[in-house]
């Protein structure tokens, strides 16, 4: 079941308000997304922890409704 | 089997093997592109690893996600520590961090040799 990008972005921002979210539809089927998430909240956290924050924001949709989300996280450059 | 029994099995596997990849399919026949990508990275680095097929085991399929608080498979463990899924492994490989992690963990890297088993 494809998920719409506005909804993905809304869920991430609900949990990580300062996040800049950039979504790209990898295949054009609305079901395989690539997300780049930049937030100061990631500072001092490991990559695993950063990704876990995003997954948590998506509240269980990842791996289910959201079939594929390639994820890249980073902190804002000063 | 309870969560506990599955967790015990996971702990034993990641404790007894330096490098463990929980994946869909086997290292020789991955059944998912993301799993195949991680296998490819490990093979490229010539790292010996144990591949565990979660498709063959419904309890493990759910258990490994709960264990690591990580919603997807593949999952790579080095020296008992969860390293990440496909995106993180790829990113770490490209930046050289993965090789460094293997080196500092005392895991032999042998680029060019195919060490899948």
N, CA and C atoms of all chains as a GROMACS GRO file, in nm:
protein
  585
    1UNK      N    1   0.086  -0.119   0.000
    1UNK     CA    2   0.000   0.000   0.000
    1UNK      C    3   0.090   0.124   0.000
    2UNK      N    4   0.091   0.198  -0.110
    2UNK     CA    5   0.178   0.316  -0.117
    2UNK      C    6   0.141   0.422  -0.014
    3UNK      N    7   0.238   0.497   0.027
    3UNK     CA    8   0.215   0.603   0.124
    3UNK      C    9   0.246   0.735   0.058
    4UNK      N   10   0.164   0.837   0.087
    4UNK     CA   11   0.191   0.961   0.017
    4UNK      C   12   0.298   1.042   0.087
    5UNK      N   13   0.379   1.113   0.006
    5UNK     CA   14   0.499   1.177   0.060
    5UNK      C   15   0.467   1.285   0.163
    6UNK      N   16   0.356   1.355   0.145
    6UNK     CA   17   0.320   1.460   0.241
    6UNK      C   18   0.297   1.399   0.379
    7UNK      N   19   0.238   1.278   0.380
    7UNK     CA   20   0.211   1.209   0.504
    7UNK      C   21   0.341   1.164   0.571
    8UNK      N   22   0.434   1.115   0.492
    8UNK     CA   23   0.564   1.074   0.546
    8UNK      C   24   0.632   1.194   0.610
    9UNK      N   25   0.632   1.306   0.538
    9UNK     CA   26   0.696   1.428   0.587
    9UNK      C   27   0.626   1.479   0.713
   10UNK      N   28   0.493   1.473   0.713
   10UNK     CA   29   0.417   1.521   0.828
   10UNK      C   30   0.450   1.441   0.954
   11UNK      N   31   0.458   1.309   0.939
   11UNK     CA   32   0.487   1.222   1.053
   11UNK      C   33   0.627   1.249   1.108
   12UNK      N   34   0.722   1.267   1.018
   12UNK     CA   35   0.860   1.292   1.064
   12UNK      C   36   0.866   1.425   1.138
   13UNK      N   37   0.800   1.527   1.080
   13UNK     CA   38   0.806   1.660   1.141
   13UNK      C   39   0.727   1.669   1.272
   14UNK      N   40   0.626   1.584   1.285
   14UNK     CA   41   0.548   1.583   1.409
   14UNK      C   42   0.639   1.543   1.526
   15UNK      N   43   0.736   1.457   1.496
   15UNK     CA   44   0.824   1.404   1.600
   15UNK      C   45   0.954   1.484   1.609
   16UNK      N   46   1.000   1.530   1.494
   16UNK     CA   47   1.126   1.605   1.488
   16UNK      C   48   1.096   1.739   1.419
   17UNK      N   49   1.047   1.836   1.495
   17UNK     CA   50   0.991   1.958   1.436
   17UNK      C   51   1.088   2.038   1.347
   18UNK      N   52   1.216   2.037   1.382
   18UNK     CA   53   1.309   2.118   1.303
   18UNK      C   54   1.362   2.045   1.180
   19UNK      N   55   1.311   1.926   1.154
   19UNK     CA   56   1.368   1.844   1.047
   19UNK      C   57   1.344   1.904   0.910
   20UNK      N   58   1.446   1.899   0.829
   20UNK     CA   59   1.428   1.927   0.688
   20UNK      C   60   1.420   1.791   0.619
   21UNK      N   61   1.310   1.768   0.548
   21UNK     CA   62   1.285   1.636   0.491
   21UNK      C   63   1.280   1.647   0.339
   22UNK      N   64   1.360   1.567   0.275
   22UNK     CA   65   1.361   1.567   0.129
   22UNK      C   66   1.333   1.425   0.080
   23UNK      N   67   1.220   1.411   0.010
   23UNK     CA   68   1.178   1.277  -0.033
   23UNK      C   69   1.192   1.263  -0.183
   24UNK      N   70   1.235   1.144  -0.222
   24UNK     CA   71   1.249   1.118  -0.364
   24UNK      C   72   1.185   0.983  -0.393
   25UNK      N   73   1.100   0.980  -0.492
   25UNK     CA   74   1.036   0.855  -0.533
   25UNK      C   75   1.134   0.779  -0.622
   26UNK      N   76   1.188   0.670  -0.568
   26UNK     CA   77   1.300   0.603  -0.636
   26UNK      C   78   1.262   0.535  -0.767
   27UNK      N   79   1.144   0.474  -0.768
   27UNK     CA   80   1.107   0.395  -0.885
   27UNK      C   81   0.991   0.457  -0.962
   28UNK      N   82   0.920   0.552  -0.896
   28UNK     CA   83   0.805   0.612  -0.960
   28UNK      C   84   0.676   0.537  -0.931
   29UNK      N   85   0.679   0.446  -0.833
   29UNK     CA   86   0.559   0.370  -0.800
   29UNK      C   87   0.494   0.416  -0.669
   30UNK      N   88   0.550   0.522  -0.609
   30UNK     CA   89   0.494   0.574  -0.485
   30UNK      C   90   0.515   0.481  -0.366
   31UNK      N   91   0.600   0.382  -0.382
   31UNK     CA   92   0.616   0.281  -0.278
   31UNK      C   93   0.762   0.262  -0.234
   32UNK      N   94   0.852   0.319  -0.308
   32UNK     CA   95   0.995   0.307  -0.275
   32UNK      C   96   1.053   0.447  -0.264
   33UNK      N   97   1.071   0.492  -0.139
   33UNK     CA   98   1.113   0.629  -0.118
   33UNK      C   99   1.256   0.637  -0.067
   34UNK      N  100   1.316   0.747  -0.101
   34UNK     CA  101   1.445   0.779  -0.042
   34UNK      C  102   1.426   0.909   0.035
   35UNK      N  103   1.466   0.910   0.160
   35UNK     CA  104   1.447   1.029   0.242
   35UNK      C  105   1.581   1.079   0.296
   36UNK      N  106   1.601   1.208   0.283
   36UNK     CA  107   1.714   1.271   0.349
   36UNK      C  108   1.657   1.359   0.458
   37UNK      N  109   1.696   1.331   0.581
   37UNK     CA  110   1.642   1.405   0.694
   37UNK      C  111   1.757   1.476   0.766
   38UNK      N  112   1.743   1.608   0.777
   38UNK     CA  113   1.847   1.686   0.844
   38UNK      C  114   1.786   1.752   0.967
   39UNK      N  115   1.847   1.732   1.082
   39UNK     CA  116   1.795   1.792   1.204
   39UNK      C  117   1.905   1.809   1.307
   40UNK      N  118   1.896   1.917   1.382
   40UNK     CA  119   1.991   1.941   1.490
   40UNK      C  120   1.970   1.838   1.602
   41UNK      N  121   1.851   1.778   1.606
   41UNK     CA  122   1.821   1.679   1.710
   41UNK      C  123   1.908   1.554   1.697
   42UNK      N  124   1.972   1.536   1.581
   42UNK     CA  125   2.056   1.418   1.560
   42UNK      C  126   2.195   1.435   1.622
   43UNK      N  127   2.225   1.556   1.663
   43UNK     CA  128   2.359   1.585   1.713
   43UNK      C  129   2.398   1.491   1.827
   44UNK      N  130   2.518   1.437   1.820
   44UNK     CA  131   2.569   1.351   1.926
   44UNK      C  132   2.511   1.211   1.926
   45UNK      N  133   2.427   1.180   1.828
   45UNK     CA  134   2.367   1.046   1.822
   45UNK      C  135   2.434   0.963   1.714
   46UNK      N  136   2.436   0.832   1.734
   46UNK     CA  137   2.492   0.743   1.634
   46UNK      C  138   2.395   0.733   1.517
   47UNK      N  139   2.442   0.682   1.405
   47UNK     CA  140   2.355   0.667   1.288
   47UNK      C  141   2.235   0.579   1.321
   48UNK      N  142   2.263   0.471   1.394
   48UNK     CA  143   2.153   0.381   1.430
   48UNK      C  144   2.048   0.458   1.511
   49UNK      N  145   2.094   0.538   1.607
   49UNK     CA  146   2.000   0.615   1.690
   49UNK      C  147   1.923   0.718   1.605
   50UNK      N  148   1.993   0.782   1.512
   50UNK     CA  149   1.927   0.880   1.425
   50UNK      C  150   1.817   0.814   1.342
   51UNK      N  151   1.850   0.698   1.283
   51UNK     CA  152   1.750   0.629   1.203
   51UNK      C  153   1.634   0.581   1.291
   52UNK      N  154   1.669   0.536   1.411
   52UNK     CA  155   1.562   0.489   1.502
   52UNK      C  156   1.464   0.602   1.532
   53UNK      N  157   1.515   0.725   1.544
   53UNK     CA  158   1.426   0.840   1.570
   53UNK      C  159   1.328   0.860   1.455
   54UNK      N  160   1.378   0.845   1.333
   54UNK     CA  161   1.290   0.861   1.217
   54UNK      C  162   1.189   0.747   1.211
   55UNK      N  163   1.237   0.624   1.234
   55UNK     CA  164   1.145   0.509   1.233
   55UNK      C  165   1.037   0.525   1.338
   56UNK      N  166   1.078   0.576   1.454
   56UNK     CA  167   0.982   0.596   1.562
   56UNK      C  168   0.876   0.698   1.520
   57UNK      N  169   0.922   0.802   1.450
   57UNK     CA  170   0.829   0.904   1.400
   57UNK      C  171   0.728   0.843   1.304
   58UNK      N  172   0.770   0.742   1.231
   58UNK     CA  173   0.680   0.679   1.132
   58UNK      C  174   0.590   0.575   1.197
   59UNK      N  175   0.603   0.560   1.323
   59UNK     CA  176   0.516   0.478   1.408
   59UNK      C  177   0.474   0.344   1.347
   60UNK      N  178   0.571   0.260   1.323
   60UNK     CA  179   0.538   0.123   1.282
   60UNK      C  180   0.503   0.106   1.135
   61UNK      N  181   0.497   0.216   1.061
   61UNK     CA  182   0.463   0.201   0.919
   61UNK      C  183   0.580   0.145   0.839
   62UNK      N  184   0.700   0.174   0.887
   62UNK     CA  185   0.819   0.127   0.817
   62UNK      C  186   0.824  -0.024   0.821
   63UNK      N  187   0.846  -0.084   0.706
   63UNK     CA  188   0.851  -0.229   0.698
   63UNK      C  189   0.714  -0.288   0.675
   64UNK      N  190   0.611  -0.206   0.690
   64UNK     CA  191   0.476  -0.253   0.664
   64UNK      C  192   0.419  -0.175   0.546
   65UNK      N  193   0.333  -0.078   0.582
   65UNK     CA  194   0.269   0.010   0.484
   65UNK      C  195   0.373   0.079   0.395
   66UNK      N  196   0.482   0.117   0.462
   66UNK     CA  197   0.590   0.183   0.390
   66UNK      C  198   0.693   0.076   0.358
   67UNK      N  199   0.687   0.029   0.235
   67UNK     CA  200   0.769  -0.088   0.199
   67UNK      C  201   0.917  -0.057   0.202
   68UNK      N  202   0.955   0.052   0.137
   68UNK     CA  203   1.098   0.079   0.128
   68UNK      C  204   1.126   0.228   0.146
   69UNK      N  205   1.206   0.257   0.245
   69UNK     CA  206   1.248   0.394   0.267
   69UNK      C  207   1.399   0.393   0.288
   70UNK      N  208   1.468   0.432   0.184
   70UNK     CA  209   1.613   0.446   0.199
   70UNK      C  210   1.634   0.574   0.278
   71UNK      N  211   1.714   0.564   0.381
   71UNK     CA  212   1.721   0.676   0.474
   71UNK      C  213   1.864   0.727   0.487
   72UNK      N  214   1.874   0.858   0.485
   72UNK     CA  215   2.002   0.921   0.513
   72UNK      C  216   1.976   1.034   0.610
   73UNK      N  217   2.049   1.034   0.721
   73UNK     CA  218   2.027   1.138   0.822
   73UNK      C  219   2.156   1.216   0.843
   74UNK      N  220   2.140   1.343   0.876
   74UNK     CA  221   2.258   1.421   0.912
   74UNK      C  222   2.217   1.543   0.992
   75UNK      N  223   2.316   1.609   1.048
   75UNK     CA  224   2.290   1.732   1.124
   75UNK      C  225   2.315   1.851   1.032
   76UNK      N  226   2.251   1.964   1.058
   76UNK     CA  227   2.270   2.080   0.971
   76UNK      C  228   2.415   2.130   0.976
   77UNK      N  229   2.462   2.173   0.860
   77UNK     CA  230   2.598   2.231   0.858
   77UNK      C  231   2.589   2.374   0.910
   78UNK      N  232   2.686   2.411   0.994
   78UNK     CA  233   2.683   2.546   1.050
   78UNK      C  234   2.720   2.650   0.944
   79UNK      N  235   0.758  -2.034   2.113
   79UNK     CA  236   0.878  -1.984   2.180
   79UNK      C  237   0.855  -1.840   2.226
   80UNK      N  238   0.897  -1.809   2.344
   80UNK     CA  239   0.875  -1.674   2.394
   80UNK      C  240   0.981  -1.580   2.338
   81UNK      N  241   0.958  -1.450   2.352
   81UNK     CA  242   1.056  -1.349   2.312
   81UNK      C  243   1.192  -1.382   2.371
   82UNK      N  244   1.188  -1.421   2.499
   82UNK     CA  245   1.310  -1.450   2.571
   82UNK      C  246   1.395  -1.557   2.505
   83UNK      N  247   1.329  -1.665   2.462
   83UNK     CA  248   1.402  -1.774   2.399
   83UNK      C  249   1.461  -1.728   2.266
   84UNK      N  250   1.386  -1.648   2.192
   84UNK     CA  251   1.438  -1.596   2.064
   84UNK      C  252   1.556  -1.503   2.091
   85UNK      N  253   1.540  -1.416   2.191
   85UNK     CA  254   1.649  -1.323   2.226
   85UNK      C  255   1.775  -1.399   2.268
   86UNK      N  256   1.755  -1.507   2.343
   86UNK     CA  257   1.870  -1.587   2.386
   86UNK      C  258   1.944  -1.644   2.266
   87UNK      N  259   1.867  -1.690   2.169
   87UNK     CA  260   1.927  -1.746   2.047
   87UNK      C  261   2.004  -1.639   1.971
   88UNK      N  262   1.944  -1.520   1.962
   88UNK     CA  263   2.011  -1.409   1.891
   88UNK      C  264   2.141  -1.374   1.962
   89UNK      N  265   2.132  -1.363   2.096
   89UNK     CA  266   2.251  -1.328   2.174
   89UNK      C  267   2.361  -1.431   2.155
   90UNK      N  268   2.319  -1.558   2.150
   90UNK     CA  269   2.419  -1.663   2.132
   90UNK      C  270   2.484  -1.651   1.994
   91UNK      N  271   2.401  -1.633   1.891
   91UNK     CA  272   2.455  -1.624   1.754
   91UNK      C  273   2.547  -1.505   1.736
   92UNK      N  274   2.507  -1.388   1.788
   92UNK     CA  275   2.593  -1.271   1.768
   92UNK      C  276   2.712  -1.273   1.864
   93UNK      N  277   2.704  -1.357   1.968
   93UNK     CA  278   2.816  -1.371   2.060
   93UNK      C  279   2.922  -1.469   2.008
   94UNK      N  280   2.872  -1.573   1.937
   94UNK     CA  281   2.964  -1.678   1.892
   94UNK      C  282   3.028  -1.648   1.757
   95UNK      N  283   2.968  -1.553   1.685
   95UNK     CA  284   3.020  -1.520   1.552
   95UNK      C  285   3.057  -1.372   1.545
   96UNK      N  286   3.175  -1.343   1.496
   96UNK     CA  287   3.221  -1.204   1.488
   96UNK      C  288   3.128  -1.118   1.403
   97UNK      N  289   3.086  -1.173   1.290
   97UNK     CA  290   3.004  -1.095   1.197
   97UNK      C  291   2.880  -1.178   1.161
   98UNK      N  292   2.763  -1.124   1.191
   98UNK     CA  293   2.638  -1.195   1.164
   98UNK      C  294   2.547  -1.104   1.084
   99UNK      N  295   2.491  -1.159   0.978
   99UNK     CA  296   2.394  -1.084   0.898
   99UNK      C  297   2.259  -1.156   0.902
  100UNK      N  298   2.160  -1.089   0.963
  100UNK     CA  299   2.022  -1.139   0.955
  100UNK      C  300   1.967  -1.088   0.824
  101UNK      N  301   1.916  -1.179   0.743
  101UNK     CA  302   1.880  -1.140   0.607
  101UNK      C  303   1.762  -1.221   0.555
  102UNK      N  304   1.710  -1.177   0.440
  102UNK     CA  305   1.607  -1.254   0.372
  102UNK      C  306   1.676  -1.338   0.266
  103UNK      N  307   1.666  -1.470   0.283
  103UNK     CA  308   1.738  -1.560   0.195
  103UNK      C  309   1.873  -1.594   0.254
  104UNK      N  310   1.959  -1.652   0.171
  104UNK     CA  311   2.092  -1.692   0.217
  104UNK      C  312   2.198  -1.610   0.144
  105UNK      N  313   2.321  -1.609   0.195
  105UNK     CA  314   2.426  -1.534   0.126
  105UNK      C  315   2.439  -1.574  -0.021
  106UNK      N  316   2.416  -1.701  -0.052
  106UNK     CA  317   2.427  -1.746  -0.191
  106UNK      C  318   2.302  -1.709  -0.271
  107UNK      N  319   2.185  -1.718  -0.207
  107UNK     CA  320   2.060  -1.680  -0.274
  107UNK      C  321   1.980  -1.579  -0.192
  108UNK      N  322   2.025  -1.455  -0.190
  108UNK     CA  323   1.948  -1.352  -0.118
  108UNK      C  324   1.811  -1.337  -0.186
  109UNK      N  325   1.708  -1.314  -0.103
  109UNK     CA  326   1.574  -1.301  -0.162
  109UNK      C  327   1.520  -1.160  -0.150
  110UNK      N  328   1.608  -1.065  -0.136
  110UNK     CA  329   1.567  -0.927  -0.125
  110UNK      C  330   1.687  -0.842  -0.167
  111UNK      N  331   1.659  -0.736  -0.240
  111UNK     CA  332   1.767  -0.652  -0.292
  111UNK      C  333   1.852  -0.589  -0.184
  112UNK      N  334   1.788  -0.552  -0.071
  112UNK     CA  335   1.862  -0.486   0.038
  112UNK      C  336   1.958  -0.585   0.104
  113UNK      N  337   1.910  -0.708   0.124
  113UNK     CA  338   1.997  -0.812   0.180
  113UNK      C  339   2.111  -0.841   0.084
  114UNK      N  340   2.079  -0.849  -0.045
  114UNK     CA  341   2.181  -0.878  -0.145
  114UNK      C  342   2.289  -0.770  -0.145
  115UNK      N  343   2.249  -0.645  -0.125
  115UNK     CA  344   2.345  -0.534  -0.128
  115UNK      C  345   2.446  -0.547  -0.013
  116UNK      N  346   2.397  -0.586   0.106
  116UNK     CA  347   2.487  -0.600   0.221
  116UNK      C  348   2.580  -0.720   0.200
  117UNK      N  349   2.526  -0.830   0.148
  117UNK     CA  350   2.609  -0.947   0.118
  117UNK      C  351   2.720  -0.908   0.022
  118UNK      N  352   2.683  -0.828  -0.077
  118UNK     CA  353   2.780  -0.785  -0.178
  118UNK      C  354   2.895  -0.704  -0.114
  119UNK      N  355   2.859  -0.616  -0.022
  119UNK     CA  356   2.962  -0.536   0.047
  119UNK      C  357   3.054  -0.627   0.127
  120UNK      N  358   2.995  -0.720   0.204
  120UNK     CA  359   3.076  -0.810   0.287
  120UNK      C  360   3.165  -0.898   0.202
  121UNK      N  361   3.110  -0.948   0.091
  121UNK     CA  362   3.190  -1.032   0.002
  121UNK      C  363   3.302  -0.951  -0.061
  122UNK      N  364   3.270  -0.828  -0.097
  122UNK     CA  365   3.373  -0.742  -0.158
  122UNK      C  366   3.489  -0.722  -0.060
  123UNK      N  367   3.455  -0.705   0.067
  123UNK     CA  368   3.560  -0.684   0.168
  123UNK      C  369   3.626  -0.816   0.209
  124UNK      N  370   3.569  -0.927   0.162
  124UNK     CA  371   3.625  -1.057   0.197
  124UNK      C  372   3.612  -1.089   0.344
  125UNK      N  373   3.504  -1.043   0.404
  125UNK     CA  374   3.481  -1.066   0.547
  125UNK      C  375   3.400  -1.195   0.564
  126UNK      N  376   3.448  -1.282   0.652
  126UNK     CA  377   3.369  -1.403   0.680
  126UNK      C  378   3.252  -1.367   0.769
  127UNK      N  379   3.136  -1.411   0.731
  127UNK     CA  380   3.019  -1.380   0.813
  127UNK      C  381   2.922  -1.496   0.813
  128UNK      N  382   2.837  -1.495   0.916
  128UNK     CA  383   2.731  -1.596   0.922
  128UNK      C  384   2.602  -1.530   0.878
  129UNK      N  385   2.542  -1.584   0.775
  129UNK     CA  386   2.413  -1.532   0.727
  129UNK      C  387   2.301  -1.613   0.790
  130UNK      N  388   2.202  -1.544   0.845
  130UNK     CA  389   2.088  -1.615   0.905
  130UNK      C  390   1.961  -1.572   0.832
  131UNK      N  391   1.895  -1.673   0.775
  131UNK     CA  392   1.775  -1.648   0.693
  131UNK      C  393   1.652  -1.635   0.781
  132UNK      N  394   1.599  -1.514   0.791
  132UNK     CA  395   1.482  -1.494   0.878
  132UNK      C  396   1.353  -1.543   0.812
  133UNK      N  397   1.356  -1.562   0.679
  133UNK     CA  398   1.235  -1.611   0.612
  133UNK      C  399   1.206  -1.755   0.652
  134UNK      N  400   1.312  -1.826   0.694
  134UNK     CA  401   1.297  -1.966   0.731
  134UNK      C  402   1.247  -1.980   0.874
  135UNK      N  403   1.227  -1.870   0.944
  135UNK     CA  404   1.196  -1.875   1.086
  135UNK      C  405   1.108  -1.757   1.130
  136UNK      N  406   0.976  -1.779   1.131
  136UNK     CA  407   0.882  -1.670   1.161
  136UNK      C  408   0.908  -1.604   1.297
  137UNK      N  409   0.949  -1.681   1.397
  137UNK     CA  410   0.973  -1.623   1.530
  137UNK      C  411   1.093  -1.529   1.528
  138UNK      N  412   1.194  -1.572   1.457
  138UNK     CA  413   1.314  -1.490   1.445
  138UNK      C  414   1.283  -1.365   1.362
  139UNK      N  415   1.199  -1.380   1.262
  139UNK     CA  416   1.164  -1.270   1.172
  139UNK      C  417   1.108  -1.152   1.252
  140UNK      N  418   1.021  -1.182   1.349
  140UNK     CA  419   0.969  -1.076   1.435
  140UNK      C  420   1.067  -1.043   1.547
  141UNK      N  421   1.126  -1.150   1.603
  141UNK     CA  422   1.212  -1.134   1.720
  141UNK      C  423   1.332  -1.043   1.697
  142UNK      N  424   1.392  -1.053   1.581
  142UNK     CA  425   1.512  -0.974   1.555
  142UNK      C  426   1.478  -0.825   1.549
  143UNK      N  427   1.357  -0.792   1.504
  143UNK     CA  428   1.315  -0.652   1.496
  143UNK      C  429   1.292  -0.594   1.634
  144UNK      N  430   1.234  -0.676   1.721
  144UNK     CA  431   1.211  -0.632   1.859
  144UNK      C  432   1.344  -0.620   1.932
  145UNK      N  433   1.430  -0.718   1.909
  145UNK     CA  434   1.560  -0.724   1.977
  145UNK      C  435   1.639  -0.595   1.955
  146UNK      N  436   1.643  -0.548   1.832
  146UNK     CA  437   1.727  -0.433   1.797
  146UNK      C  438   1.649  -0.302   1.792
  147UNK      N  439   1.517  -0.310   1.810
  147UNK     CA  440   1.431  -0.193   1.789
  147UNK      C  441   1.458  -0.132   1.652
  148UNK      N  442   1.453  -0.218   1.553
  148UNK     CA  443   1.484  -0.180   1.415
  148UNK      C  444   1.381  -0.248   1.326
  149UNK      N  445   1.309  -0.172   1.243
  149UNK     CA  446   1.191  -0.230   1.178
  149UNK      C  447   1.218  -0.317   1.056
  150UNK      N  448   1.342  -0.319   1.008
  150UNK     CA  449   1.365  -0.388   0.882
  150UNK      C  450   1.482  -0.486   0.890
  151UNK      N  451   1.488  -0.570   0.790
  151UNK     CA  452   1.598  -0.665   0.770
  151UNK      C  453   1.652  -0.632   0.631
  152UNK      N  454   1.778  -0.636   0.602
  152UNK     CA  455   1.890  -0.693   0.677
  152UNK      C  456   1.934  -0.614   0.800
  153UNK      N  457   2.000  -0.687   0.891
  153UNK     CA  458   2.063  -0.626   1.008
  153UNK      C  459   2.202  -0.686   1.026
  154UNK      N  460   2.300  -0.599   1.034
  154UNK     CA  461   2.438  -0.646   1.049
  154UNK      C  462   2.486  -0.627   1.192
  155UNK      N  463   2.545  -0.734   1.246
  155UNK     CA  464   2.604  -0.730   1.380
  155UNK      C  465   2.753  -0.762   1.372
  156UNK      N  466   2.832  -0.680   1.438
  156UNK     CA  467   2.976  -0.704   1.445
  156UNK      C  468   3.014  -0.711   1.592
  157UNK      N  469   3.075  -0.822   1.631
  157UNK     CA  470   3.115  -0.844   1.770
  157UNK      C  471   2.998  -0.820   1.866
  158UNK      N  472   2.883  -0.868   1.829
  158UNK     CA  473   2.768  -0.858   1.918
  158UNK      C  474   2.696  -0.724   1.915
  159UNK      N  475   2.751  -0.628   1.839
  159UNK     CA  476   2.689  -0.495   1.835
  159UNK      C  477   2.613  -0.477   1.704
  160UNK      N  478   2.492  -0.419   1.715
  160UNK     CA  479   2.415  -0.388   1.596
  160UNK      C  480   2.478  -0.269   1.524
  161UNK      N  481   2.512  -0.288   1.397
  161UNK     CA  482   2.578  -0.182   1.320
  161UNK      C  483   2.478  -0.103   1.238
  162UNK      N  484   2.382  -0.171   1.179
  162UNK     CA  485   2.282  -0.100   1.100
  162UNK      C  486   2.221  -0.188   0.994
  163UNK      N  487   2.134  -0.126   0.915
  163UNK     CA  488   2.071  -0.194   0.803
  163UNK      C  489   2.144  -0.157   0.675
  164UNK      N  490   2.076  -0.180   0.563
  164UNK     CA  491   2.139  -0.162   0.433
  164UNK      C  492   2.193  -0.020   0.410
  165UNK      N  493   2.113   0.081   0.443
  165UNK     CA  494   2.157   0.220   0.416
  165UNK      C  495   2.283   0.254   0.493
  166UNK      N  496   2.284   0.219   0.621
  166UNK     CA  497   2.399   0.254   0.706
  166UNK      C  498   2.523   0.176   0.662
  167UNK      N  499   2.503   0.048   0.632
  167UNK     CA  500   2.617  -0.034   0.588
  167UNK      C  501   2.676   0.025   0.460
  168UNK      N  502   2.589   0.062   0.368
  168UNK     CA  503   2.637   0.117   0.241
  168UNK      C  504   2.711   0.249   0.264
  169UNK      N  505   2.652   0.334   0.347
  169UNK     CA  506   2.713   0.463   0.376
  169UNK      C  507   2.850   0.445   0.443
  170UNK      N  508   2.856   0.351   0.539
  170UNK     CA  509   2.981   0.325   0.610
  170UNK      C  510   3.086   0.262   0.519
  171UNK      N  511   3.038   0.180   0.426
  171UNK     CA  512   3.131   0.118   0.330
  171UNK      C  513   3.192   0.227   0.242
  172UNK      N  514   3.108   0.315   0.191
  172UNK     CA  515   3.155   0.418   0.098
  172UNK      C  516   3.252   0.515   0.166
  173UNK      N  517   3.231   0.540   0.294
  173UNK     CA  518   3.317   0.636   0.363
  173UNK      C  519   3.442   0.570   0.422
  174UNK      N  520   3.448   0.437   0.414
  174UNK     CA  521   3.564   0.366   0.469
  174UNK      C  522   3.547   0.329   0.616
  175UNK      N  523   3.438   0.378   0.678
  175UNK     CA  524   3.416   0.350   0.822
  175UNK      C  525   3.395   0.202   0.850
  176UNK      N  526   3.336   0.131   0.753
  176UNK     CA  527   3.306  -0.010   0.776
  176UNK      C  528   3.436  -0.090   0.786
  177UNK      N  529   3.528  -0.065   0.693
  177UNK     CA  530   3.657  -0.132   0.697
  177UNK      C  531   3.728  -0.100   0.828
  178UNK      N  532   3.719   0.026   0.869
  178UNK     CA  533   3.781   0.068   0.994
  178UNK      C  534   3.720  -0.007   1.112
  179UNK      N  535   3.587  -0.020   1.109
  179UNK     CA  536   3.519  -0.092   1.217
  179UNK      C  537   3.566  -0.237   1.224
  180UNK      N  538   3.578  -0.302   1.107
  180UNK     CA  539   3.626  -0.441   1.106
  180UNK      C  540   3.769  -0.447   1.160
  181UNK      N  541   3.851  -0.354   1.116
  181UNK     CA  542   3.990  -0.351   1.161
  181UNK      C  543   4.000  -0.336   1.312
  182UNK      N  544   3.927  -0.238   1.366
  182UNK     CA  545   3.937  -0.214   1.509
  182UNK      C  546   3.870  -0.325   1.590
  183UNK      N  547   3.778  -0.401   1.525
  183UNK     CA  548   3.712  -0.511   1.595
  183UNK      C  549   3.789  -0.641   1.582
  184UNK      N  550   3.900  -0.637   1.512
  184UNK     CA  551   3.980  -0.758   1.494
  184UNK      C  552   3.917  -0.856   1.397
  185UNK      N  553   3.836  -0.806   1.304
  185UNK     CA  554   3.776  -0.892   1.202
  185UNK      C  555   3.861  -0.880   1.075
  186UNK      N  556   3.899  -0.994   1.021
  186UNK     CA  557   3.988  -0.992   0.906
  186UNK      C  558   3.917  -0.943   0.780
  187UNK      N  559   3.980  -0.843   0.717
  187UNK     CA  560   3.929  -0.792   0.590
  187UNK      C  561   4.025  -0.839   0.483
  188UNK      N  562   3.970  -0.894   0.375
  188UNK     CA  563   4.054  -0.953   0.273
  188UNK      C  564   3.996  -0.919   0.136
  189UNK      N  565   4.018  -0.796   0.094
  189UNK     CA  566   3.955  -0.746  -0.029
  189UNK      C  567   3.999  -0.830  -0.148
  190UNK      N  568   3.899  -0.872  -0.225
  190UNK     CA  569   3.930  -0.952  -0.343
  190UNK      C  570   3.898  -1.099  -0.324
  191UNK      N  571   3.898  -1.144  -0.197
  191UNK     CA  572   3.867  -1.284  -0.171
  191UNK      C  573   3.717  -1.298  -0.142
  192UNK      N  574   3.658  -1.402  -0.191
  192UNK     CA  575   3.516  -1.423  -0.164
  192UNK      C  576   3.502  -1.516  -0.045
  193UNK      N  577   3.448  -1.460   0.064
  193UNK     CA  578   3.448  -1.537   0.189
  193UNK      C  579   3.309  -1.581   0.232
  194UNK      N  580   3.214  -1.577   0.141
  194UNK     CA  581   3.078  -1.617   0.178
  194UNK      C  582   3.076  -1.764   0.215
  195UNK      N  583   2.991  -1.799   0.307
  195UNK     CA  584   2.976  -1.941   0.341
  195UNK      C  585   2.833  -1.968   0.378
   0.00000   0.00000   0.00000
